[in-house]
Amino acid sequence: MNSIYMDNNATTSLKKEVLDAMLPYLTDIYGNASSKFYKVGRDAEQALYKMRESVAKNIGAANVNEVYFTGSGCEADNWAIKGIAFANKNKGNHIITTKIEHHAILGTCEYLEKHGFEVTYLDVDEYGFVTPEAVEAAVTDNTILISVMTANNEIGTIEPIKEIAQIAKKHKIIFHTDAVQAIGHMKIDVQEMGVDMMSLSAHKFHGPKGVGMLYIKNGIRIDNLIHGGGQERGKRAATENLAGIAGLCKALEIAVSNLDANVAHMKKMRDRLIKGIKKSIPYCRLNGPEDEGRLCNNVNFSFQYVEGESILMMLDMKGIAASSGSACASGSLDPSHVLLAIGLPHEIAHGSLRLSVGEDTTEEEVDYLIEVLPPIIQRLREMSPLYEGVEKGDK
Ligand SMILES: *Cc1c(COP(=O)(O)O)cnc(C)c1O
């Protein structure tokens, strides 16, 4: 087991209180929420209603029935994009998104391109920001959907969602945001943000894996992704994962009620890491915004002349869990699409390290990392033929 966990953008630990909130639905309250003719079924149904009400309140939704539970963040993203595309294809076939979205959005858009839709993938600046002007410039008469993430999972950039939502509204285009990384790290209020749809995933804010949510504002027409029964008001078939939903609901309650204190703590840990690394390691580059506009828990550095995978292996030997690029991407050798989009050359994108702190990260852990990382980078550089030249002053 890793004693120091710095990969909270990949997943988070399940909180004890969250597990406690889930257990009754794995034991006593095992009824199917659609079975209304007996008590254990009605108990499940009533519990589900209460959870939906709590989630609606905690994301600022105007209505309880705007909350749709899903099987993951990826499912919520897939549903939002495909569901809107297919329900509105008589109006147009154009979708606007960005080059730095999560693969759940990008993969879905690529799939739709094979089915007659056109997608504009907007560029971002060197910090990962999308400009509202670029969004507006991409709008055509055929645009039916805009999807821009609230905050990026690799480099932590927080996008100008409110401004983009206003542009979507002005052109009467549906606006979706993937807020999976934002929950627990910044204030989320769907009405204040002005979004029509929003995706969440429980395991990114100390809830269980395999449960997510899609907020769909009343009045939005969307096709089903999963067909079958009448669950989720006929929009998403499958017997409800009540234990998972209970976990999502509890985790969200805790995240929202402790938001300010958690954000302040994570920011402190983040900035200590950034400062410590910059001070002790030469030839490094912070990816993403310096401070303003950066997620409170994300740190992402590129180290010239080293491979990200090698850093991860050596950190693991020191008991530290971290990531290079995104969790999904670290299984492959392709450089991260996000790092390429902010303009990094391949070889520098390859040497990237993402450290994402959590509310439980301590100063001691941060200081330990700052102590062990410089010798790791130095050792790896000494093995690199490119660095040899730099050391000797060839370059
Ligand atoms: C993790 C993540 C997802 C996917 O959520 P899952 O529940 O793991 O499917 C989607 N978008 C972003 C930005 C994420 O970080």
PDBQT file of the ligand as one rigid body, heavy atoms in Angstrom, charges set to zero:
ROOT
HETATM    1  C1  LIG A 401     -12.722  10.885 -13.846  1.00  0.00    +0.000 C 
HETATM    2  C2  LIG A 401     -13.313  11.777 -14.856  1.00  0.00    +0.000 A 
HETATM    3  C3  LIG A 401     -14.381  11.359 -15.662  1.00  0.00    +0.000 A 
HETATM    4  C4  LIG A 401     -14.906   9.951 -15.646  1.00  0.00    +0.000 C 
HETATM    5  O1  LIG A 401     -15.585   9.587 -14.481  1.00  0.00    +0.000 OA
HETATM    6  P1  LIG A 401     -15.744   8.012 -14.157  1.00  0.00    +0.000 P 
HETATM    7  O2  LIG A 401     -16.761   7.979 -13.066  1.00  0.00    +0.000 OA
HETATM    8  O3  LIG A 401     -14.408   7.535 -13.736  1.00  0.00    +0.000 OA
HETATM    9  O4  LIG A 401     -16.243   7.357 -15.395  1.00  0.00    +0.000 OA
HETATM   10  C5  LIG A 401     -14.913  12.260 -16.543  1.00  0.00    +0.000 A 
HETATM   11  N1  LIG A 401     -14.452  13.514 -16.644  1.00  0.00    +0.000 NA
HETATM   12  C6  LIG A 401     -13.432  13.963 -15.885  1.00  0.00    +0.000 A 
HETATM   13  C7  LIG A 401     -12.979  15.365 -16.024  1.00  0.00    +0.000 C 
HETATM   14  C8  LIG A 401     -12.824  13.105 -14.973  1.00  0.00    +0.000 A 
HETATM   15  O5  LIG A 401     -11.803  13.549 -14.247  1.00  0.00    +0.000 OA
ENDROOT
TORSDOF 0
